[in-house]
Amino acid sequence: MKVLFFNDTLDIYLIPSEIPLISDILTLELRNEVTNDLFYPNFTFTLTDLNVKITLLEHLADFKMNNKYSFVLKNGVKIIYIGKMICLENGTNIQTYEYGSQTNGRFQYT
């Protein structure tokens, strides 16, 4: 699972099943797992060895604390990566994080 922190650069590092060319046109599809809404954010990508670094160019209005997303990276119509990510507060220790432990009025956990 990829972790995005608020107020940080929205970078996602991944190793796809097929390395794209820098000239390829990639599509990133995000699906909010709570509301099932789909998003196609603007992003750039760079290649480093076998890694692809995706940088989201904007914070989506849907990015709220504890929201979980599944995402698909496509090169044309071919899926080259499937993953999940979560949005967390800056400074959250992801090694000891418990889902729902952060404050957010939309979510109530006991």
N, C-alpha and C positions, 0 to 999 in steps of 0.2 A: 504494500500500500504506500502510495506517495503522500507526502505531507506538505501542504502549503500553509505558510504562516502569514497572517495579516501584516501589513506595513513592510513586508520584505518583497524582494523581486520574486515574481511568480515563475520560478524555474522548475522544470520537471526533467530529470535525467532518466533515460531508459535505454534498453538494448532491444531493438526491434527484431522480428524474425527475418527481416530483409532490410539491409542497409539502403536507404534512399540515396539518390544522387542529389547534389545541391540544387540542380535544376528541376527536380520533381516538385509537383504540387501536392502537398499533404493537406489532409482534412482532419481536424480534431473535433470529435463529438463528445460532449459531456452530458450525462444524464443524472439529474438529482435523484437519489434513491428514495427520498421521502415523498417528493411531489411528482416524480416521473417526468419533469419538464426536461426538454432537450435544449442544449445550447451549442453554438458553433462559434467559439471565441476567435478573435484575431490573434495570431501568434507568428513568431519567427522561429526558425530552427537552425541549428548549427551542428556540424558533424565533428566529433573528436574520436579518433580510433574507431571503435565499434559502438560508441555511445551516440545518442542523439539528445541534444539539449533543446528543449522546447521552452520558449519564453512567452508567456501570455502578456499581451500588450496592454491589458486593462483588467481592472477588478470588475467582475460581473456583479450586478446588483444582487444576484442570487447567492453570492459567497457570504455565508453567515457562519458563525462559529458552530462547530459540530456537524455541519452539513457534510454528508458523504456523497461521493459521485463515482459512477463507473464511467470509464472513458475508453474510446476507441480511436486509434490513429490509423488513418487510411492513406495509402499511396494510390491515387486514382480510386478504383473500386476495391482494390485488394487491401484487406486488413493486415497491418504489420505489427500492431501492438494492441493488447487489451489489458486494462488495468483498473485500479481503484485509487481514489484519493480522498483526503479529508482536509478541511480547513480548520486551523487551530489558532489560538491566541499566540502572539509572540512570547517567547520565553518558556513555552510549555515543554516539560521534559517528556519526550516521546517514549523513553524507556519505561517510565512508570505511569504513563497516561491511562486513565480509565475513561471509557466512552461515557459522555454525559456529565463529567465532573466539572465542566466549565459553566460559567454563568451565561445564561441566554434565556430571555423571557419566553421564547417560543417553545422551549423544551422543559418538561418537568420530569425529573427522575427521583426515585426514592431508593 
